[in-house]
Amino acid sequence: MKIIICGAGQVGESIAAHLSEEENDVTIIDQNQDRIRKVL
């Protein structure tokens, strides 16, 4: 499944980690590039 998450804060990061563990294609969008780097 392809999923887009808006916001790479605590909740967005947690959801992205959980969904990617289940073999989903996860894309995260956030205005703060540092948050996105942290998730990667």
Secondary structure, DSSP 8 states (H G I E B T S, - for coil): -EEEEE--SHHHHHHHHHHHHTT-EEEEE-S-HHHHHHH-
